[in-house]
């Protein structure tokens, strides 16, 4: 079953890859129109999910995420489909052209990744969002939702499927799997599925990463750090530490660690600590930090693992560092590769930190909370990746494309060229590709 | 032990990442000079490996690969280090700059991947090659060689290590692990190792891919196809099919499948089959193909699995296709994502094929044998990747870099901006980055 779904997706992707941007965008317009036309039906289904959730005593936050009728959520979802359709085509950009020989030209061209598996929990609006992102980028997608949103999912899936078959996009390009089956059989389809994108809790992401050989785009933990350098401005340090920790502690871009240069233990540390405590934060401190702070119920001893931990709450681990290099080493060993900030007025130190840190985002005198696709000015956010290869940090449509090499010849064979038995030389002339599309 | 090695590599990478191109290239010059100065010692060690190999009755091809004294192999290896040092710096290129607000600038900058684990079999010259590629691209590397080249490896490792400690590159940036320990403990260090690059047999690569959660850059199989379209030129078809199959059948870019449009079964098929048979190729054919060819001892029945197989010999699987779309579907389901060719004079068909195929390389009227870093005009080849994300096809230095986002501010916090509690608007002004470096 899972293999048939995945193989169908691969075949649909083969057609979808050949469509023009106009054809893909027209299909999204049609999906938008039909989702609008069927709003009443979909919201009726949504009520069923909400009632079941209440009956099963699911937490209020989850019921809140399920609720598609709340405020302008439905209209925002619809507008999101049109916004994605209007983005620049990410596919077909030529990024390299080399003339290997007269009449033998090599092109590197951006292309869809292929087949995506999107696994999400309760938010049903993800269906519209992911359908838009996948179709716009020319990727087939298999969507697997959580059982809490089954009724909404089924209703939306029907609209999307019924609509796509009337467009140039193959019906199987977006498959919505609304069964209660375990997701593990899909996670085994590494022959046909190219990328898994989990949308949900840390536990969901971690579980998926541990159970598939397919690359996963996303993040489990967001363990971000703020390092206050010896040349820091104390006001910036206070403002950024408080924002990074308290603006939205449940966010993956919230700070979980505060590292303070040891020359500041008697000067800036108490000021920053007071700012954090006033903002309601509990400090989990090492002995050297504790020795330099007045006793306070909001100051507790750090325990083993506190510097490898995502608190997701008004808690932060605090330690002293002997130098910026020490902070870099500490971060590169402990961080989850999300986003780290240095507070310093010393440009040389900042540049070293910006170069040496290993994470997707490195900030100089700015809060880690800016790590977000919309704040970065991307038109759409696929997710935030803590991977070291492919897309990193907040990921827009570019995370759903890769590249291929096209070689256009007129009958050339390797045996005619030096190195493979012949005597012809390669030209290897680089050709300007600015604005070139294929 | 493996964890210490991997953690040391991460710490060394933190320093290596901050070095200038000049510092990295100077270190490579020093490695080159010392490898040249110690040529006699290294070749003595190489003789020991060769003698052991002979004693253990290892195959002649393996002994051949071990032999570092053969022809100008040693000097070529030395020159390779200088060639890599002279390449353009792949690190520090700014590929995006967005002004988020006055004094708050976002940069996307190319950066090293981080820590590489290179696992190779018998060729000892890989040590020099990989050291050069890793240092040039700012990556720390752990090299694990095969036991056949232990003596050579140990001698070269000592020269490389003794040299690096006298340069700006930290000694632990290149760690050469010359033990007989199982590689599996290193493959478990996904916290500290970012990319595994196997250099060796298909079995080595497959075994590594099956036993690690770290991304692997490389290819196990190279199952390439040649599709002869209904509008093919028969001479081009013969020439390309013969070259793609016979120029070097053990190569990963050799063709393993010939797909022929069904309208050509009585016309071009017999001509192409004869050309292949004359070149010494055995055709493994489906019943429909068999029915259109005269009996010949070089024509045998295809068996289950022949279209998912890398023959690596003078053998090719042959089937008929009802259309170019059918060929695309067949290839996208069976191919190993390496390189596929279409032979056609029809530009529209070629363009559809070039867009629809899912592999790293797609060729129009050219032999699959061109899939090679040197033929593509890359200055260095890290390997050939059949992955769908990150680097694809023949991979140069660009496969060893990714990118990071740098945000340079002067104390900004998210809470001041709309969406996070404040009222400031983002500017999101795109800035021209041509030629910009950080």
HADDOCK unambig.tbl for C-alpha pairs under 7 A between the chains (distance, minus, plus):
assign (segid A and resid 11 and name CA) (segid B and resid 329 and name CA) 5.93 0.50 0.50
assign (segid A and resid 14 and name CA) (segid B and resid 329 and name CA) 6.73 0.50 0.50
assign (segid A and resid 14 and name CA) (segid B and resid 356 and name CA) 5.04 0.50 0.50
assign (segid A and resid 14 and name CA) (segid B and resid 357 and name CA) 6.66 0.50 0.50
assign (segid A and resid 15 and name CA) (segid B and resid 356 and name CA) 6.45 0.50 0.50
assign (segid A and resid 17 and name CA) (segid B and resid 355 and name CA) 6.17 0.50 0.50
assign (segid A and resid 17 and name CA) (segid B and resid 356 and name CA) 5.28 0.50 0.50
assign (segid A and resid 18 and name CA) (segid B and resid 352 and name CA) 6.07 0.50 0.50
assign (segid A and resid 18 and name CA) (segid B and resid 355 and name CA) 5.25 0.50 0.50
assign (segid A and resid 18 and name CA) (segid B and resid 356 and name CA) 5.22 0.50 0.50
assign (segid A and resid 100 and name CA) (segid B and resid 376 and name CA) 7.00 0.50 0.50
assign (segid A and resid 113 and name CA) (segid B and resid 388 and name CA) 6.19 0.50 0.50
assign (segid A and resid 113 and name CA) (segid B and resid 389 and name CA) 6.78 0.50 0.50
assign (segid A and resid 194 and name CA) (segid B and resid 388 and name CA) 6.43 0.50 0.50
assign (segid A and resid 236 and name CA) (segid B and resid 411 and name CA) 4.98 0.50 0.50
assign (segid A and resid 240 and name CA) (segid B and resid 411 and name CA) 6.67 0.50 0.50
assign (segid A and resid 240 and name CA) (segid B and resid 413 and name CA) 5.86 0.50 0.50
assign (segid A and resid 243 and name CA) (segid B and resid 413 and name CA) 6.01 0.50 0.50
assign (segid A and resid 243 and name CA) (segid B and resid 414 and name CA) 6.79 0.50 0.50
assign (segid A and resid 243 and name CA) (segid B and resid 415 and name CA) 6.55 0.50 0.50
assign (segid A and resid 247 and name CA) (segid B and resid 415 and name CA) 6.29 0.50 0.50
assign (segid A and resid 329 and name CA) (segid B and resid 11 and name CA) 5.95 0.50 0.50
assign (segid A and resid 329 and name CA) (segid B and resid 14 and name CA) 6.73 0.50 0.50
assign (segid A and resid 352 and name CA) (segid B and resid 18 and name CA) 6.08 0.50 0.50
assign (segid A and resid 354 and name CA) (segid B and resid 406 and name CA) 6.78 0.50 0.50
assign (segid A and resid 355 and name CA) (segid B and resid 17 and name CA) 6.18 0.50 0.50
assign (segid A and resid 355 and name CA) (segid B and resid 18 and name CA) 5.25 0.50 0.50
assign (segid A and resid 356 and name CA) (segid B and resid 14 and name CA) 5.03 0.50 0.50
assign (segid A and resid 356 and name CA) (segid B and resid 15 and name CA) 6.45 0.50 0.50
assign (segid A and resid 356 and name CA) (segid B and resid 17 and name CA) 5.28 0.50 0.50
assign (segid A and resid 356 and name CA) (segid B and resid 18 and name CA) 5.22 0.50 0.50
assign (segid A and resid 357 and name CA) (segid B and resid 14 and name CA) 6.66 0.50 0.50
assign (segid A and resid 360 and name CA) (segid B and resid 404 and name CA) 4.87 0.50 0.50
assign (segid A and resid 360 and name CA) (segid B and resid 405 and name CA) 6.03 0.50 0.50
assign (segid A and resid 361 and name CA) (segid B and resid 404 and name CA) 5.84 0.50 0.50
assign (segid A and resid 361 and name CA) (segid B and resid 405 and name CA) 4.67 0.50 0.50
assign (segid A and resid 361 and name CA) (segid B and resid 406 and name CA) 5.83 0.50 0.50
assign (segid A and resid 362 and name CA) (segid B and resid 405 and name CA) 6.33 0.50 0.50
assign (segid A and resid 362 and name CA) (segid B and resid 406 and name CA) 4.98 0.50 0.50
assign (segid A and resid 362 and name CA) (segid B and resid 407 and name CA) 6.36 0.50 0.50
assign (segid A and resid 363 and name CA) (segid B and resid 406 and name CA) 5.68 0.50 0.50
assign (segid A and resid 363 and name CA) (segid B and resid 407 and name CA) 4.58 0.50 0.50
assign (segid A and resid 363 and name CA) (segid B and resid 408 and name CA) 5.92 0.50 0.50
assign (segid A and resid 364 and name CA) (segid B and resid 407 and name CA) 6.19 0.50 0.50
assign (segid A and resid 364 and name CA) (segid B and resid 408 and name CA) 4.88 0.50 0.50
assign (segid A and resid 364 and name CA) (segid B and resid 409 and name CA) 5.86 0.50 0.50
assign (segid A and resid 365 and name CA) (segid B and resid 408 and name CA) 6.67 0.50 0.50
assign (segid A and resid 365 and name CA) (segid B and resid 409 and name CA) 5.13 0.50 0.50
assign (segid A and resid 365 and name CA) (segid B and resid 410 and name CA) 5.06 0.50 0.50
assign (segid A and resid 365 and name CA) (segid B and resid 411 and name CA) 4.74 0.50 0.50
assign (segid A and resid 365 and name CA) (segid B and resid 412 and name CA) 6.96 0.50 0.50
assign (segid A and resid 366 and name CA) (segid B and resid 409 and name CA) 5.33 0.50 0.50
assign (segid A and resid 366 and name CA) (segid B and resid 410 and name CA) 6.54 0.50 0.50
assign (segid A and resid 366 and name CA) (segid B and resid 411 and name CA) 5.11 0.50 0.50
assign (segid A and resid 366 and name CA) (segid B and resid 412 and name CA) 4.94 0.50 0.50
assign (segid A and resid 366 and name CA) (segid B and resid 413 and name CA) 6.02 0.50 0.50
assign (segid A and resid 367 and name CA) (segid B and resid 412 and name CA) 6.50 0.50 0.50
assign (segid A and resid 367 and name CA) (segid B and resid 413 and name CA) 5.03 0.50 0.50
assign (segid A and resid 367 and name CA) (segid B and resid 414 and name CA) 6.52 0.50 0.50
assign (segid A and resid 369 and name CA) (segid B and resid 414 and name CA) 5.78 0.50 0.50
assign (segid A and resid 370 and name CA) (segid B and resid 414 and name CA) 5.92 0.50 0.50
assign (segid A and resid 377 and name CA) (segid B and resid 428 and name CA) 5.56 0.50 0.50
assign (segid A and resid 388 and name CA) (segid B and resid 113 and name CA) 6.19 0.50 0.50
assign (segid A and resid 388 and name CA) (segid B and resid 194 and name CA) 6.43 0.50 0.50
assign (segid A and resid 389 and name CA) (segid B and resid 113 and name CA) 6.77 0.50 0.50
assign (segid A and resid 389 and name CA) (segid B and resid 390 and name CA) 5.98 0.50 0.50
assign (segid A and resid 389 and name CA) (segid B and resid 402 and name CA) 5.95 0.50 0.50
assign (segid A and resid 390 and name CA) (segid B and resid 389 and name CA) 5.98 0.50 0.50
assign (segid A and resid 390 and name CA) (segid B and resid 390 and name CA) 4.47 0.50 0.50
assign (segid A and resid 390 and name CA) (segid B and resid 402 and name CA) 6.97 0.50 0.50
assign (segid A and resid 392 and name CA) (segid B and resid 404 and name CA) 7.00 0.50 0.50
assign (segid A and resid 402 and name CA) (segid B and resid 389 and name CA) 5.95 0.50 0.50
assign (segid A and resid 402 and name CA) (segid B and resid 390 and name CA) 6.96 0.50 0.50
assign (segid A and resid 404 and name CA) (segid B and resid 360 and name CA) 4.85 0.50 0.50
assign (segid A and resid 404 and name CA) (segid B and resid 361 and name CA) 5.84 0.50 0.50
assign (segid A and resid 404 and name CA) (segid B and resid 392 and name CA) 6.99 0.50 0.50
assign (segid A and resid 405 and name CA) (segid B and resid 360 and name CA) 6.03 0.50 0.50
assign (segid A and resid 405 and name CA) (segid B and resid 361 and name CA) 4.68 0.50 0.50
assign (segid A and resid 405 and name CA) (segid B and resid 362 and name CA) 6.33 0.50 0.50
assign (segid A and resid 406 and name CA) (segid B and resid 354 and name CA) 6.79 0.50 0.50
assign (segid A and resid 406 and name CA) (segid B and resid 361 and name CA) 5.84 0.50 0.50
assign (segid A and resid 406 and name CA) (segid B and resid 362 and name CA) 4.97 0.50 0.50
assign (segid A and resid 406 and name CA) (segid B and resid 363 and name CA) 5.68 0.50 0.50
assign (segid A and resid 407 and name CA) (segid B and resid 362 and name CA) 6.36 0.50 0.50
assign (segid A and resid 407 and name CA) (segid B and resid 363 and name CA) 4.58 0.50 0.50
assign (segid A and resid 407 and name CA) (segid B and resid 364 and name CA) 6.20 0.50 0.50
assign (segid A and resid 408 and name CA) (segid B and resid 363 and name CA) 5.92 0.50 0.50
assign (segid A and resid 408 and name CA) (segid B and resid 364 and name CA) 4.89 0.50 0.50
assign (segid A and resid 408 and name CA) (segid B and resid 365 and name CA) 6.68 0.50 0.50
assign (segid A and resid 409 and name CA) (segid B and resid 364 and name CA) 5.88 0.50 0.50
assign (segid A and resid 409 and name CA) (segid B and resid 365 and name CA) 5.13 0.50 0.50
assign (segid A and resid 409 and name CA) (segid B and resid 366 and name CA) 5.34 0.50 0.50
assign (segid A and resid 410 and name CA) (segid B and resid 365 and name CA) 5.06 0.50 0.50
assign (segid A and resid 410 and name CA) (segid B and resid 366 and name CA) 6.54 0.50 0.50
assign (segid A and resid 411 and name CA) (segid B and resid 236 and name CA) 4.97 0.50 0.50
assign (segid A and resid 411 and name CA) (segid B and resid 240 and name CA) 6.66 0.50 0.50
assign (segid A and resid 411 and name CA) (segid B and resid 365 and name CA) 4.75 0.50 0.50
assign (segid A and resid 411 and name CA) (segid B and resid 366 and name CA) 5.13 0.50 0.50
assign (segid A and resid 412 and name CA) (segid B and resid 365 and name CA) 6.97 0.50 0.50
assign (segid A and resid 412 and name CA) (segid B and resid 366 and name CA) 4.95 0.50 0.50
assign (segid A and resid 412 and name CA) (segid B and resid 367 and name CA) 6.49 0.50 0.50
assign (segid A and resid 413 and name CA) (segid B and resid 240 and name CA) 5.87 0.50 0.50
assign (segid A and resid 413 and name CA) (segid B and resid 243 and name CA) 6.01 0.50 0.50
assign (segid A and resid 413 and name CA) (segid B and resid 366 and name CA) 6.03 0.50 0.50
assign (segid A and resid 413 and name CA) (segid B and resid 367 and name CA) 5.02 0.50 0.50
assign (segid A and resid 414 and name CA) (segid B and resid 243 and name CA) 6.80 0.50 0.50
assign (segid A and resid 414 and name CA) (segid B and resid 367 and name CA) 6.52 0.50 0.50
assign (segid A and resid 414 and name CA) (segid B and resid 369 and name CA) 5.79 0.50 0.50
assign (segid A and resid 414 and name CA) (segid B and resid 370 and name CA) 5.92 0.50 0.50
assign (segid A and resid 415 and name CA) (segid B and resid 243 and name CA) 6.57 0.50 0.50
assign (segid A and resid 415 and name CA) (segid B and resid 247 and name CA) 6.30 0.50 0.50
assign (segid A and resid 428 and name CA) (segid B and resid 377 and name CA) 5.56 0.50 0.50
